[in-house]
């Protein structure tokens, strides 16, 4: 017993003694947050159904509520595209550490804010220019924050060797270059709000469409295996 007590007293904590963890739990938690956000948006859409005032026909009521529908479509498209990007990027992450978890939580913080900013956007899209620009600034701040922390997550995972060891470094660099463009595109879309708020929202949709086109890091279409490998 004395020998065991001596060894215990000599133990010193070391950074290399922690148990490693893969990314499975992080992806599961993140998917849950995305699911809740999209569900909240759907509930908000149900609550903003066209109010049929006396004498107002349904087509007129639907046309009157168009800002809510436009904000819903754009926000759903952005949130869906971010989920696709998260799904694609994290399949290359083999291990996680504390800082990568923090970066991912910050990504989810901005994602969870999307329904709030979308609601503000739909309420003030037909307001005065000051209200339009303020809500547009809050909206771009949300999506810009998400894009920045996605970039930081990928940069940290590369820097700390948390990516899959079989990942080609050239592909990792190509992915980094592709996602680095997103914050710049968001800023351009925000700048357009000073010309026309509706045109600015259309720019967001064009940005989503650009990232839905297959690129570095995205899943390949079924039936097109990589060269040198047979189809499963």
Sine and cosine of phi, psi and omega as CSV:
sin_phi,cos_phi,sin_psi,cos_psi,sin_omega,cos_omega
0.00,0.00,-0.61,0.79,-0.01,-1.00
-0.89,0.45,-0.64,0.77,0.02,-1.00
-0.90,0.43,-0.65,0.76,0.01,-1.00
-0.91,0.42,-0.65,0.76,0.02,-1.00
-0.90,0.43,-0.60,0.80,0.01,-1.00
-0.91,0.41,-0.68,0.74,0.02,-1.00
-0.90,0.44,-0.61,0.79,0.00,-1.00
-0.91,0.41,-0.63,0.77,-0.01,-1.00
-0.94,0.33,-0.40,0.91,0.01,-1.00
-1.00,0.08,-0.16,0.99,-0.05,-1.00
-0.91,0.42,0.72,-0.69,0.07,-1.00
-0.82,-0.58,0.72,-0.70,0.01,-1.00
-0.90,0.44,0.67,-0.74,0.03,-1.00
-0.76,-0.65,0.58,-0.81,-0.03,-1.00
-0.87,0.49,-0.48,0.88,-0.05,-1.00
-0.99,0.12,0.11,0.99,-0.10,-1.00
-0.99,-0.12,-0.13,0.99,-0.05,-1.00
-0.94,0.33,0.46,-0.89,0.12,-0.99
-0.98,0.22,0.72,-0.69,0.05,-1.00
-0.98,0.20,0.40,-0.92,0.04,-1.00
-0.70,-0.71,0.64,-0.77,0.06,-1.00
-0.99,0.14,-0.08,-1.00,-0.14,-0.99
-1.00,-0.05,0.09,1.00,-0.12,-0.99
-0.86,0.50,-0.74,0.67,-0.05,-1.00
-0.92,0.39,-0.58,0.81,0.02,-1.00
-0.89,0.45,-0.71,0.71,0.00,-1.00
-0.90,0.44,-0.65,0.76,0.00,-1.00
-0.89,0.45,-0.72,0.70,0.02,-1.00
-0.89,0.45,-0.70,0.72,-0.01,-1.00
-0.89,0.46,-0.68,0.73,0.04,-1.00
-0.87,0.50,-0.60,0.80,0.04,-1.00
-0.89,0.46,-0.66,0.75,0.02,-1.00
-0.91,0.42,-0.71,0.71,0.03,-1.00
-0.86,0.50,-0.67,0.74,0.00,-1.00
-0.88,0.47,-0.67,0.74,0.01,-1.00
-0.91,0.42,-0.68,0.73,-0.01,-1.00
-0.87,0.49,-0.74,0.68,-0.01,-1.00
-0.91,0.41,-0.56,0.83,0.04,-1.00
-0.92,0.39,-0.69,0.73,0.03,-1.00
-0.87,0.49,-0.64,0.77,0.02,-1.00
-0.90,0.44,-0.65,0.76,0.03,-1.00
-0.90,0.43,-0.63,0.77,0.03,-1.00
-0.91,0.42,-0.66,0.75,0.04,-1.00
-0.87,0.49,-0.62,0.78,0.02,-1.00
-0.90,0.44,-0.64,0.77,0.04,-1.00
-0.89,0.45,-0.59,0.81,-0.02,-1.00
-0.97,0.26,-0.34,0.94,0.00,-1.00
-0.98,-0.21,0.47,0.88,0.07,-1.00
-0.86,0.51,0.41,-0.91,-0.07,-1.00
-0.89,0.45,0.83,-0.56,0.05,-1.00
-0.99,0.12,0.90,-0.44,-0.06,-1.00
-1.00,0.00,1.00,-0.06,0.06,-1.00
-0.94,0.34,0.32,-0.95,-0.01,-1.00
-0.87,0.50,0.78,-0.63,0.01,-1.00
1.00,0.04,-0.10,0.99,-0.01,-1.00
-0.99,-0.15,0.81,-0.59,0.03,-1.00
-0.98,0.19,0.34,-0.94,-0.03,-1.00
-0.86,0.52,-0.72,0.70,0.03,-1.00
-0.84,0.55,-0.63,0.78,0.01,-1.00
-0.92,0.38,-0.63,0.77,0.02,-1.00
-0.91,0.41,-0.65,0.76,0.04,-1.00
-0.90,0.43,-0.67,0.74,0.00,-1.00
-0.91,0.42,-0.56,0.83,-0.01,-1.00
-0.92,0.39,-0.49,0.87,-0.06,-1.00
-1.00,-0.08,0.27,0.96,-0.09,-1.00
-0.86,0.51,-0.53,0.85,0.02,-1.00
-0.87,0.50,-0.61,0.79,0.01,-1.00
-0.91,0.42,-0.66,0.75,-0.02,-1.00
-0.94,0.35,-0.64,0.77,0.02,-1.00
-0.90,0.43,-0.70,0.71,0.02,-1.00
-0.89,0.46,-0.62,0.79,0.02,-1.00
-0.90,0.44,-0.74,0.68,-0.03,-1.00
-0.88,0.48,-0.73,0.68,-0.04,-1.00
-0.91,0.41,-0.70,0.72,-0.04,-1.00
-0.93,0.35,-0.65,0.76,0.06,-1.00
-0.88,0.47,-0.66,0.75,0.01,-1.00
-0.89,0.45,-0.68,0.74,0.01,-1.00
-0.91,0.42,-0.75,0.67,-0.01,-1.00
-0.89,0.46,-0.64,0.77,0.03,-1.00
-0.90,0.43,-0.65,0.76,0.01,-1.00
-0.92,0.38,-0.61,0.79,0.04,-1.00
-0.91,0.42,-0.64,0.77,0.05,-1.00
-0.89,0.46,-0.68,0.74,0.03,-1.00
-0.87,0.49,-0.70,0.72,0.00,-1.00
-0.90,0.44,-0.68,0.73,0.02,-1.00
-0.88,0.47,-0.70,0.72,0.01,-1.00
-0.86,0.50,-0.68,0.73,-0.04,-1.00
-0.95,0.31,-0.70,0.71,-0.06,-1.00
-0.92,0.39,-0.66,0.75,-0.12,-0.99
-0.96,0.26,-0.18,0.98,0.09,-1.00
-0.96,0.28,-0.21,0.98,0.07,-1.00
-1.00,-0.04,-0.16,0.99,-0.03,-1.00
-1.00,0.06,0.88,-0.47,-0.04,-1.00
-1.00,-0.03,-0.55,0.83,-0.03,-1.00
-0.66,-0.75,0.32,-0.95,0.06,-1.00
-0.81,-0.59,0.42,-0.91,0.16,-0.99
-0.77,-0.64,-0.03,-1.00,-0.12,-0.99
-0.87,0.48,-0.70,0.72,-0.07,-1.00
-0.93,0.37,-0.60,0.80,0.04,-1.00
-0.90,0.43,-0.61,0.79,0.07,-1.00
-0.89,0.46,-0.64,0.76,0.01,-1.00
-0.90,0.43,-0.71,0.70,0.02,-1.00
-0.87,0.50,-0.66,0.75,0.00,-1.00
-0.92,0.39,-0.62,0.79,0.06,-1.00
-0.89,0.46,-0.60,0.80,0.03,-1.00
-0.94,0.34,-0.57,0.82,0.14,-0.99
-0.85,0.52,-0.73,0.69,-0.03,-1.00
-0.93,0.37,-0.50,0.86,0.05,-1.00
-0.85,0.52,-0.73,0.69,-0.01,-1.00
-0.95,0.31,-0.57,0.82,0.05,-1.00
-0.89,0.45,-0.67,0.74,-0.02,-1.00
-0.92,0.38,-0.32,0.95,0.01,-1.00
-0.99,0.11,-0.24,0.97,-0.10,-1.00
-0.83,0.55,-0.73,0.69,0.00,-1.00
-0.85,0.53,-0.61,0.80,0.01,-1.00
-0.90,0.43,-0.75,0.66,-0.02,-1.00
-0.93,0.36,-0.54,0.84,0.05,-1.00
-0.91,0.40,-0.62,0.79,0.03,-1.00
-0.91,0.42,-0.68,0.73,0.07,-1.00
-0.88,0.48,-0.66,0.75,-0.03,-1.00
-0.89,0.47,-0.72,0.69,-0.03,-1.00
-0.92,0.39,-0.54,0.84,-0.02,-1.00
-0.96,0.27,-0.47,0.88,-0.13,-0.99
-0.90,-0.43,0.16,0.99,-0.05,-1.00
-0.91,0.42,-0.45,0.89,0.01,-1.00
-0.96,-0.27,0.30,0.96,0.01,-1.00
-0.99,0.15,-0.24,-0.97,0.02,-1.00
-0.97,0.26,0.25,-0.97,-0.06,-1.00
-0.82,0.57,-0.59,0.81,0.01,-1.00
-0.90,0.43,-0.71,0.71,0.02,-1.00
-0.91,0.42,-0.65,0.76,0.01,-1.00
-0.87,0.49,-0.70,0.71,-0.05,-1.00
-0.95,0.31,-0.58,0.81,0.02,-1.00
-0.91,0.41,-0.74,0.67,0.01,-1.00
-0.92,0.40,-0.57,0.82,0.05,-1.00
-0.91,0.41,-0.60,0.80,0.03,-1.00
-0.92,0.40,-0.67,0.74,0.05,-1.00
-0.90,0.45,-0.64,0.77,-0.01,-1.00
-0.91,0.42,-0.75,0.66,-0.01,-1.00
-0.92,0.38,-0.50,0.86,0.06,-1.00
-0.89,0.46,-0.60,0.80,0.02,-1.00
-0.92,0.39,-0.79,0.61,-0.06,-1.00
-0.95,0.32,-0.51,0.86,0.04,-1.00
-0.93,0.36,-0.66,0.75,0.05,-1.00
-0.87,0.49,-0.68,0.73,0.05,-1.00
-0.85,0.52,-0.73,0.69,-0.05,-1.00
-0.90,0.43,-0.62,0.79,0.00,-1.00
-0.90,0.44,-0.70,0.71,-0.06,-1.00
-0.98,0.22,-0.39,0.92,0.19,-0.98
-0.90,0.43,-0.69,0.72,0.05,-1.00
-0.89,0.46,-0.68,0.73,0.01,-1.00
-0.91,0.42,-0.59,0.80,0.04,-1.00
-0.88,0.47,-0.72,0.69,-0.01,-1.00
-0.93,0.38,-0.65,0.76,0.02,-1.00
-0.88,0.47,-0.69,0.72,-0.03,-1.00
-0.92,0.38,-0.67,0.74,0.00,-1.00
-0.88,0.47,-0.63,0.78,0.06,-1.00
-0.93,0.38,-0.71,0.70,-0.08,-1.00
-0.90,0.43,-0.61,0.79,-0.09,-1.00
-1.00,-0.09,0.09,1.00,0.04,-1.00
0.93,0.37,0.58,0.81,-0.03,-1.00
-1.00,-0.05,-0.10,0.99,-0.01,-1.00
-0.99,0.14,0.28,-0.96,-0.01,-1.00
-0.87,0.50,0.72,-0.70,-0.06,-1.00
-0.89,0.46,-0.37,0.93,0.01,-1.00
-1.00,0.07,-0.06,1.00,-0.01,-1.00
-0.94,0.35,0.80,-0.60,0.01,-1.00
-0.90,0.43,0.81,-0.58,0.01,-1.00
-0.84,0.55,-0.52,0.86,0.03,-1.00
-0.92,0.39,-0.61,0.80,0.06,-1.00
-0.93,0.38,-0.65,0.76,0.03,-1.00
-0.87,0.49,-0.64,0.77,0.04,-1.00
-0.93,0.36,-0.63,0.77,0.01,-1.00
-0.90,0.44,-0.64,0.77,0.06,-1.00
-0.89,0.45,-0.70,0.72,0.00,-1.00
-0.86,0.50,-0.67,0.74,0.00,-1.00
-0.91,0.42,-0.62,0.78,-0.05,-1.00
-0.93,0.36,-0.71,0.70,-0.03,-1.00
-0.97,0.24,-0.32,0.95,0.03,-1.00
-0.93,0.36,-0.40,0.92,-0.01,-1.00
-0.95,0.30,-0.41,0.91,-0.14,-0.99
-0.88,0.47,-0.74,0.68,0.04,-1.00
-0.85,0.53,-0.60,0.80,0.02,-1.00
-0.90,0.43,-0.69,0.73,0.02,-1.00
-0.89,0.45,-0.62,0.78,0.03,-1.00
-0.90,0.44,-0.64,0.77,0.02,-1.00
-0.91,0.41,-0.60,0.80,0.05,-1.00
-0.91,0.42,-0.68,0.73,0.03,-1.00
-0.88,0.48,-0.61,0.79,0.03,-1.00
-0.92,0.39,-0.63,0.78,-0.01,-1.00
-0.88,0.48,-0.53,0.85,-0.02,-1.00
-0.92,0.39,-0.34,0.94,-0.02,-1.00
-0.89,0.46,-0.42,0.91,0.02,-1.00
-0.97,0.25,-0.24,0.97,0.10,-1.00
-1.00,-0.07,-0.78,0.63,-0.02,-1.00
-0.33,-0.94,0.89,-0.45,-0.02,-1.00
-0.85,0.52,-0.63,0.77,0.00,-1.00
-0.91,0.40,-0.65,0.76,0.04,-1.00
-0.89,0.45,-0.57,0.82,0.05,-1.00
-0.89,0.46,-0.68,0.74,0.03,-1.00
-0.90,0.43,-0.61,0.79,0.06,-1.00
-0.90,0.44,-0.55,0.84,0.04,-1.00
-0.90,0.43,-0.58,0.82,0.08,-1.00
-0.88,0.47,-0.67,0.74,0.01,-1.00
-0.90,0.44,-0.64,0.77,0.05,-1.00
-0.89,0.46,-0.61,0.79,0.03,-1.00
-0.90,0.44,-0.69,0.73,0.05,-1.00
-0.87,0.49,-0.70,0.72,0.02,-1.00
-0.87,0.49,-0.62,0.79,0.01,-1.00
-0.88,0.47,-0.68,0.73,-0.04,-1.00
-0.99,0.17,-0.22,0.98,0.11,-0.99
-0.98,0.20,-0.33,0.94,0.10,-1.00
-0.95,0.32,0.74,-0.68,-0.06,-1.00
-0.83,0.56,0.70,-0.71,0.03,-1.00
-0.54,-0.84,-0.24,-0.97,-0.03,-1.00
-0.85,0.53,0.81,-0.59,0.05,-1.00
1.00,-0.06,-0.21,0.98,-0.02,-1.00
-0.99,0.15,0.37,-0.93,0.05,-1.00
-0.92,0.40,0.64,-0.77,0.03,-1.00
-0.98,0.17,0.50,-0.87,0.07,-1.00
-0.87,0.49,0.55,-0.83,0.01,-1.00
-0.88,0.48,0.59,-0.81,0.04,-1.00
1.00,0.03,0.08,1.00,0.03,-1.00
-0.81,-0.59,0.97,0.26,-0.01,-1.00
-0.92,0.39,0.37,-0.93,0.03,-1.00
-0.90,0.43,0.48,-0.87,0.04,-1.00
-0.89,0.47,0.66,-0.75,0.03,-1.00
1.00,0.01,-0.06,1.00,0.02,-1.00
-0.80,-0.60,0.63,-0.78,0.03,-1.00
-0.99,0.13,0.45,-0.89,0.02,-1.00
-0.93,0.36,0.60,-0.80,-0.02,-1.00
-0.96,0.29,0.00,0.00,0.00,0.00
